[in-house]
């Protein structure tokens, strides 16, 4: 007889993670590989997130060091070298985290954490998180949502990762309207284009349009959902300077 866990996997849910909205609202310029690290951090911090009230009472008194295995991020051995190059730059990317703590609306940090890894055949890496950063990213002050770890790891682009996170945060609404300019800002098209121009010797391609991004991501999530590898997809309409998402579960 199938268990409840098996039933969830059949629906594309897989292992569920509790993700604070602070993480989804966080402003950062991570690429596809670095987003996987962010998810792994949230996965490792699940005990703190699920016991949020207790953490608020007693606090986190020191930095946290996490050990993360490449295979837990869905990284193939053939991609280890490419992934390590993205790890090397992770500590250089600033993050801006929403917060009402200390009467702040957003708090800027020079990095989410400091990464340590060994070259060669190492199968894992370590990341040290500042205790203040941890306090912010585990906070449920803006609420939280549930998402499928397997579905996120199945996403094939930075855009599909970001849109999947948005859909998970809107799941209970069924439908969500967002100003086009805000959506463009969240997807950070301009920043992504600049990142590509710095890391590639190939001719820089024009930044994709929002319509092109949404159509590509919709096709990808539709296919994953049909294969029971994702729990969410969407349809959308654009008009009046807004994009209206209908979340399909």
N, C-alpha and C positions, 0 to 999 in steps of 0.2 A: 504494500500500500504506500503511495507516495506521501512524503512528509510535507509539512507546510513550507519547509525550506525548498524542497523540490518544486512545489507549486509556484513559488516565487520565481525560481529560475526559469520555469517554463514560460512565465509571463515576461521574461526579459529583465526581471528585477535583479537577480543575483544577490550579492551581498549589499545591504543597505547601509549608508553612512548618514549621520546627522551632521548637517553643514550649517553653521551660523550664517545669517544673512550678511554679517560683516565681511565674510570671505567673498561672497558673490558680489558685493558692492565695492570691494577693494579695487583701487586703481593701480594697475601694474602693466608692465610691457612684456610679459612672459610670452615665449613662443610655445609651440606644440610640446616640445620635450620638457620645458620648464613647468608647464601646467601640470604635467604628470607628477612632478616633484611636489607641487602644491597639494595635489590630491593625496599623495602619500603622507604628507605632513598631517593633513586633516585626519587621515585614517589612523595614524599613530597617536593623535591627540584625542581620539574618541573617548577614552576614560575620563579625561578632563572635561570634555564637552558635555557628556552625559551626566556628570556630577557637578554641573555648573554652579549650583547654589553653594555647595560645600567649598568649591574653589574660591568663590567670592568671599566667603567667610574667613578662610584661613590663608588665602593668597598663595602665590607661587613665589618662593623666596630666592630662587636662583635660576640661572639659565638652564635650558633643557637641551640635552644632546640625544639625537635620534639616530639609530642605525637603520638604513633602508636598503633592501636588496633590489637589484636591477630587475630581476624576474617578477617581483611583485608589482612593478610598474608596467608589465607587459613589454619590456625591452628585450628584443632578440639579441643573442650573442653577436650577430653580425653588425648590430647597431651600437655596440658598447662604445666604440671609439667616438662615433658621432655624438652619442649621448654625453660622454665625458667632456667634450668640447663645450656643450651647452651648460653643463654643471660648473665649468670653470668661470663662466660669466654670470652665473646666478647671483653671486655675492655682490655684483656690481650694479644690480638693478634696484633702484629705489621703489618703495611701495607706499601708497597713501591709503590708510585704513580708516573707515568711518568710525566715529566714536562720540558718545555723549559724556564719556568719562572726563573729569576735570574741565567740564564746560567747553569741550572741543567738538567741532563738527567733523573734522578730519585730522589725522595725525600722520605726519610724514616720517618714514624711517629710511635710512640709507640702504637698508637691505632687509629682507625677510629673515635671513640667517646666513651663517658662514659655513661653507661647504668644505669638507675634508675628504679626499679620496686618494687611493693609491693607483698608480698606473699598472700596466701589465694585466694579469689574470684576475684582479680583484673583482668580486661579484657583488660588492656593496659599497656604500659610501656613508658618511656621517654628516649631519648638519646640526649646527649649534644655533638655537633660537634664544634671543634675548628674552628675559622674563617679561618685560613690558610688552613685547610683540605678542607673546603667548597670551597674556591677559586680554589683549585686544581681539585676537582672532578666534578665541574660544568664547567670547562674549555673546550672549543671546539677547542683547539689548534691543536689536532690531528684529528679533524673531529668528527662526531657523527653518530649514526644509530638509526633506529626505531625498536622497538620490541613490541611484544604482552605481556602485563602483565599477561593475563590469561594463555597463553601458558607456560610462565616461571613458574607460580605457579602450573601448571599441571605436571611439570617434577617431577619424583619420586626419583631422585638420584642427588648427587653432580655433578657427571660427566655429566648427561644430562642437568643440569642447565648451566654448563660451556660451553658445546658444542653448546647448543642453542644460548648462547650469541655470540659465535664465528660465527655461521651461520648467525645471524642477522647482524653482522658487515660486512660479505662478501656478503650479499644478492644481491647487485647490480653488483657484479663481475660475478655471475653465477658459477664460478669455481675458486678455490683457492688452491695454493700449499703451503705447509708448511713443513720445515725440521722436520723429525721424532723426533730429539732431542729437538727441540723447542716445539713441541706438548707435548712431555713427561714432559718438564719443566712447561708448562702452566697448565697441568692437575695435576702436583705436586704429582705424584704417591708415591714417597718416603716419602714425608711429610705426606700424607694421611695415609700411612701405619704406620708411627710412632704415629700419632694421635690416630689411632685405638688401638695400643698396649698400650697406656696410659689410655684409657678410657674404656677398656673392660677387664673383667676377663677371657674371653674365650680364647682358643688357637688362637694365631695370624695366620691368613691365609696369604699365599703368596700374594704379591701385584698383582693385575690383569694386564694382558698384554694390550698393546695399542689395539691390534686386538680384544681382548675380550671386552674392554670398548666400542670401536666403534661399534661393532656388537650389543651389548646390547642397546646402545643409539639409533642406527638406528632403531632397532625393536620398541623401545618405541616411538620415534617420528613418525615413520610410522603409528603406531596404533593411536596416538593422532591426527595426520593429517587426517586419515580416519574417525575419529569421530568428525571432525571439531573443535578439541580442540587445535590445533596448526596450525600455518601458514607455518611452515618450516620443511623439513626433508632433507635427503642427501643420496648420494651414495659416495663411496670412493675407491681409488686404492692406493696401497703402492708399492713403487719401487724406487731404486736409492737413498735410504736414505730420501725420501720425502713421504708425504701423499697428494694425490690430492683429494680435496672435490668437488663434484658437488652439488650445492645447489638446492633443489627442492622446488618450491613455489606453 
